[in-house]
Amino acid sequence: MRGLPYILGIVAGFGLAAQIGMNSQLRKLLHNANQAALISFLVGTVALLGFLLATRAELPSREALASVPWWAWLGGLMGAFYVAISTVVASDLGATSLLGLALLGQLATALLIDHYGWLGLPVHPITLTRLAGVAVLGAGVWLITR
């Protein structure tokens, strides 16, 4: 079903928008952005552990873990960076501006990743249509942040 990934992508976006407000509130009440980000990740870690236990997922083998390139382990670091930064700037930017700016950065970077096939992803060359899409989004972000 091709529509399911699109629906799940939109639902993930719902979660990101809500996460901004939740983490911002944690920061305000704890008076510490780093602690708020850590709590966010700890709750997420507990949820993922529960999910893995509930689905009885097998642990990866030693060989599988050894075959992972060093840079693939840094995905969690990128997520932690996003959560920490968004926790700090959400109260200044608001959810809409923050998500718009983050999405613009994601798409600009994704164009390069796709074009060169970096990080083990398939090659999808930069085209005028794709550039125009990012430019239109950039214009939208500019309007949103006014």
Residue pairs with C-beta under 8 A, 6 or more apart in sequence:
13 99
16 99
17 95
17 99
19 40
19 83
19 86
20 86
20 90
20 95
20 98
20 99
21 90
21 95
22 40
23 36
23 37
23 40
23 83
23 86
23 87
23 90
24 36
24 86
24 87
24 90
24 91
26 35
26 36
26 39
26 40
26 87
27 33
27 36
27 87
27 88
27 90
27 91
28 91
30 36
30 39
33 84
33 87
33 88
34 84
36 87
37 80
37 83
37 84
37 87
40 83
40 87
41 79
41 80
41 83
71 119
72 119
72 120
82 102
86 98
86 102
89 98
90 98
93 101
93 145
96 144
97 141
97 144
97 145
100 137
100 140
100 141
100 144
100 145
101 141
101 145
103 137
103 141
104 134
104 137
104 138
104 141
107 133
107 134
107 137
108 134
111 126
111 130
111 131
111 134
112 118
112 126
113 119
113 121
114 121
114 122
114 123
114 124
114 125
114 126
115 123
115 124
115 125
115 126
116 123
117 123
124 130
